[in-house]
Amino acid sequence: MEIEELVKKIDAKSLREEAKKRDIPTRCVTKLNLAKALPNDVVEELAKKSGK
């Protein structure tokens, strides 16, 4: 599945929390850019958890 499709399923709060755990800057960053900075397995896991 494409990363753009996964990002649509995930809320921004979850993405920001995961990014902060990995010391990725979260200020003024789009959901897509956050998802690209995170490892793919993390993004896929967040998409599964969201249930959308």
N, CA, C and O atoms as CSV, one atom per row, in Angstrom:
chain,resi,resn,atom,element,x,y,z
A,1,MET,N,N,0.847,-1.180,0.000
A,1,MET,CA,C,0.000,0.000,0.000
A,1,MET,C,C,0.892,1.243,0.000
A,1,MET,O,O,1.932,1.284,0.657
A,2,GLU,N,N,0.462,2.239,-0.745
A,2,GLU,CA,C,1.224,3.472,-0.835
A,2,GLU,C,C,1.175,4.247,0.475
A,2,GLU,O,O,0.205,4.154,1.227
A,3,ILE,N,N,2.215,5.004,0.736
A,3,ILE,CA,C,2.298,5.754,1.993
A,3,ILE,C,C,1.199,6.821,2.074
A,3,ILE,O,O,0.709,7.127,3.161
A,4,GLU,N,N,0.811,7.386,0.920
A,4,GLU,CA,C,-0.245,8.399,0.915
A,4,GLU,C,C,-1.566,7.799,1.395
A,4,GLU,O,O,-2.321,8.446,2.122
A,5,GLU,N,N,-1.841,6.561,0.984
A,5,GLU,CA,C,-3.070,5.887,1.397
A,5,GLU,C,C,-3.052,5.590,2.894
A,5,GLU,O,O,-4.075,5.706,3.568
A,6,LEU,N,N,-1.888,5.208,3.408
A,6,LEU,CA,C,-1.761,4.911,4.830
A,6,LEU,C,C,-1.946,6.164,5.677
A,6,LEU,O,O,-2.576,6.121,6.733
A,7,VAL,N,N,-1.397,7.274,5.208
A,7,VAL,CA,C,-1.464,8.530,5.965
A,7,VAL,C,C,-2.905,8.995,6.122
A,7,VAL,O,O,-3.261,9.573,7.149
A,8,LYS,N,N,-3.729,8.749,5.119
A,8,LYS,CA,C,-5.129,9.153,5.194
A,8,LYS,C,C,-5.862,8.427,6.319
A,8,LYS,O,O,-6.840,8.947,6.856
A,9,LYS,N,N,-5.403,7.243,6.677
A,9,LYS,CA,C,-6.050,6.453,7.719
A,9,LYS,C,C,-5.602,6.841,9.129
A,9,LYS,O,O,-6.286,6.527,10.103
A,10,ILE,N,N,-4.476,7.511,9.243
A,10,ILE,CA,C,-3.871,7.806,10.542
A,10,ILE,C,C,-4.194,9.240,10.955
A,10,ILE,O,O,-4.166,10.151,10.128
A,11,ASP,N,N,-4.502,9.437,12.242
A,11,ASP,CA,C,-4.713,10.802,12.718
A,11,ASP,C,C,-3.356,11.449,13.022
A,11,ASP,O,O,-2.378,10.765,13.321
A,12,ALA,N,N,-3.325,12.757,12.940
A,12,ALA,CA,C,-2.077,13.511,13.095
A,12,ALA,C,C,-1.473,13.335,14.482
A,12,ALA,O,O,-0.251,13.314,14.625
A,13,LYS,N,N,-2.306,13.210,15.495
A,13,LYS,CA,C,-1.810,13.076,16.851
A,13,LYS,C,C,-0.945,11.826,17.006
A,13,LYS,O,O,0.113,11.877,17.633
A,14,SER,N,N,-1.385,10.720,16.444
A,14,SER,CA,C,-0.615,9.476,16.524
A,14,SER,C,C,0.724,9.601,15.808
A,14,SER,O,O,1.753,9.143,16.305
A,15,LEU,N,N,0.698,10.224,14.643
A,15,LEU,CA,C,1.946,10.419,13.901
A,15,LEU,C,C,2.923,11.289,14.686
A,15,LEU,O,O,4.114,10.985,14.752
A,16,ARG,N,N,2.427,12.356,15.272
A,16,ARG,CA,C,3.288,13.262,16.033
A,16,ARG,C,C,3.880,12.572,17.259
A,16,ARG,O,O,5.052,12.773,17.578
A,17,GLU,N,N,3.086,11.768,17.942
A,17,GLU,CA,C,3.592,11.055,19.116
A,17,GLU,C,C,4.735,10.113,18.740
A,17,GLU,O,O,5.752,10.057,19.432
A,18,GLU,N,N,4.566,9.376,17.649
A,18,GLU,CA,C,5.619,8.462,17.205
A,18,GLU,C,C,6.866,9.227,16.759
A,18,GLU,O,O,7.988,8.787,17.010
A,19,ALA,N,N,6.673,10.356,16.105
A,19,ALA,CA,C,7.808,11.163,15.657
A,19,ALA,C,C,8.578,11.728,16.848
A,19,ALA,O,O,9.808,11.762,16.835
A,20,LYS,N,N,7.863,12.166,17.866
A,20,LYS,CA,C,8.525,12.711,19.058
A,20,LYS,C,C,9.338,11.647,19.773
A,20,LYS,O,O,10.393,11.947,20.334
A,21,LYS,N,N,8.864,10.410,19.762
A,21,LYS,CA,C,9.613,9.313,20.385
A,21,LYS,C,C,10.956,9.108,19.692
A,21,LYS,O,O,11.921,8.655,20.308
A,22,ARG,N,N,11.008,9.444,18.414
A,22,ARG,CA,C,12.223,9.235,17.628
A,22,ARG,C,C,12.986,10.529,17.371
A,22,ARG,O,O,13.862,10.573,16.507
A,23,ASP,N,N,12.658,11.586,18.120
A,23,ASP,CA,C,13.323,12.891,18.008
A,23,ASP,C,C,13.251,13.481,16.603
A,23,ASP,O,O,14.208,14.090,16.125
A,24,ILE,N,N,12.108,13.294,15.949
A,24,ILE,CA,C,11.867,13.904,14.643
A,24,ILE,C,C,11.079,15.191,14.893
A,24,ILE,O,O,10.073,15.164,15.602
A,25,PRO,N,N,11.514,16.309,14.329
A,25,PRO,CA,C,10.788,17.572,14.547
A,25,PRO,C,C,9.352,17.472,14.042
A,25,PRO,O,O,9.107,16.946,12.957
A,26,THR,N,N,8.401,17.980,14.833
A,26,THR,CA,C,6.990,17.859,14.466
A,26,THR,C,C,6.316,19.210,14.250
A,26,THR,O,O,5.120,19.266,13.966
A,27,ARG,N,N,7.049,20.261,14.379
A,27,ARG,CA,C,6.463,21.592,14.241
A,27,ARG,C,C,6.402,22.001,12.771
A,27,ARG,O,O,7.399,21.923,12.052
A,28,CYS,N,N,5.228,22.436,12.335
A,28,CYS,CA,C,5.013,22.895,10.954
A,28,CYS,C,C,5.350,21.812,9.920
A,28,CYS,O,O,5.942,22.094,8.878
A,29,VAL,N,N,4.966,20.586,10.224
A,29,VAL,CA,C,5.237,19.471,9.329
A,29,VAL,C,C,3.905,18.808,8.979
A,29,VAL,O,O,3.051,18.622,9.845
A,30,THR,N,N,3.737,18.456,7.715
A,30,THR,CA,C,2.502,17.801,7.301
A,30,THR,C,C,2.510,16.335,7.706
A,30,THR,O,O,3.558,15.764,8.009
A,31,LYS,N,N,1.330,15.739,7.705
A,31,LYS,CA,C,1.215,14.318,8.041
A,31,LYS,C,C,2.051,13.468,7.083
A,31,LYS,O,O,2.699,12.509,7.503
A,32,LEU,N,N,2.035,13.818,5.814
A,32,LEU,CA,C,2.773,13.048,4.819
A,32,LEU,C,C,4.273,13.114,5.071
A,32,LEU,O,O,4.962,12.099,4.972
A,33,ASN,N,N,4.782,14.295,5.396
A,33,ASN,CA,C,6.215,14.432,5.669
A,33,ASN,C,C,6.608,13.674,6.934
A,33,ASN,O,O,7.686,13.082,6.993
A,34,LEU,N,N,5.741,13.689,7.943
A,34,LEU,CA,C,6.013,12.917,9.156
A,34,LEU,C,C,6.072,11.427,8.837
A,34,LEU,O,O,6.960,10.716,9.306
A,35,ALA,N,N,5.125,10.968,8.043
A,35,ALA,CA,C,5.079,9.551,7.691
A,35,ALA,C,C,6.319,9.140,6.898
A,35,ALA,O,O,6.830,8.034,7.076
A,36,LYS,N,N,6.795,10.010,6.039
A,36,LYS,CA,C,8.000,9.702,5.262
A,36,LYS,C,C,9.234,9.641,6.156
A,36,LYS,O,O,10.168,8.893,5.870
A,37,ALA,N,N,9.245,10.417,7.231
A,37,ALA,CA,C,10.391,10.430,8.139
A,37,ALA,C,C,10.400,9.206,9.058
A,37,ALA,O,O,11.456,8.792,9.537
A,38,LEU,N,N,9.227,8.632,9.300
A,38,LEU,CA,C,9.125,7.458,10.169
A,38,LEU,C,C,9.406,6.185,9.373
A,38,LEU,O,O,9.224,6.158,8.156
A,39,PRO,N,N,9.850,5.133,10.059
A,39,PRO,CA,C,10.030,3.845,9.371
A,39,PRO,C,C,8.688,3.324,8.853
A,39,PRO,O,O,7.645,3.561,9.464
A,40,ASN,N,N,8.724,2.619,7.732
A,40,ASN,CA,C,7.495,2.121,7.114
A,40,ASN,C,C,6.706,1.196,8.024
A,40,ASN,O,O,5.476,1.244,8.038
A,41,ASP,N,N,7.391,0.359,8.780
A,41,ASP,CA,C,6.662,-0.568,9.649
A,41,ASP,C,C,5.870,0.175,10.724
A,41,ASP,O,O,4.794,-0.278,11.116
A,42,VAL,N,N,6.380,1.299,11.203
A,42,VAL,CA,C,5.668,2.104,12.200
A,42,VAL,C,C,4.411,2.709,11.575
A,42,VAL,O,O,3.347,2.701,12.193
A,43,VAL,N,N,4.527,3.226,10.370
A,43,VAL,CA,C,3.391,3.836,9.684
A,43,VAL,C,C,2.313,2.781,9.425
A,43,VAL,O,O,1.125,3.048,9.607
A,44,GLU,N,N,2.722,1.599,9.006
A,44,GLU,CA,C,1.764,0.527,8.748
A,44,GLU,C,C,1.065,0.095,10.032
A,44,GLU,O,O,-0.136,-0.177,10.018
A,45,GLU,N,N,1.791,0.030,11.130
A,45,GLU,CA,C,1.198,-0.347,12.414
A,45,GLU,C,C,0.186,0.698,12.871
A,45,GLU,O,O,-0.879,0.345,13.376
A,46,LEU,N,N,0.505,1.973,12.701
A,46,LEU,CA,C,-0.429,3.043,13.068
A,46,LEU,C,C,-1.702,2.969,12.222
A,46,LEU,O,O,-2.800,3.211,12.722
A,47,ALA,N,N,-1.550,2.635,10.944
A,47,ALA,CA,C,-2.712,2.525,10.063
A,47,ALA,C,C,-3.608,1.373,10.504
A,47,ALA,O,O,-4.833,1.476,10.441
A,48,LYS,N,N,-2.999,0.274,10.951
A,48,LYS,CA,C,-3.785,-0.863,11.445
A,48,LYS,C,C,-4.538,-0.496,12.712
A,48,LYS,O,O,-5.700,-0.867,12.881
A,49,LYS,N,N,-3.874,0.234,13.604
A,49,LYS,CA,C,-4.487,0.631,14.867
A,49,LYS,C,C,-5.646,1.595,14.674
A,49,LYS,O,O,-6.600,1.579,15.451
A,50,SER,N,N,-5.575,2.429,13.652
A,50,SER,CA,C,-6.609,3.446,13.454
A,50,SER,C,C,-7.952,2.810,13.094
A,50,SER,O,O,-9.003,3.337,13.458
A,51,GLY,N,N,-7.922,1.694,12.390
A,51,GLY,CA,C,-9.148,0.975,12.064
A,51,GLY,C,C,-10.043,1.639,11.046
A,51,GLY,O,O,-11.212,1.267,10.943
A,52,LYS,N,N,-9.564,2.586,10.303
A,52,LYS,CA,C,-10.371,3.253,9.278
A,52,LYS,C,C,-10.301,2.512,7.970
A,52,LYS,O,O,-10.920,2.928,6.991
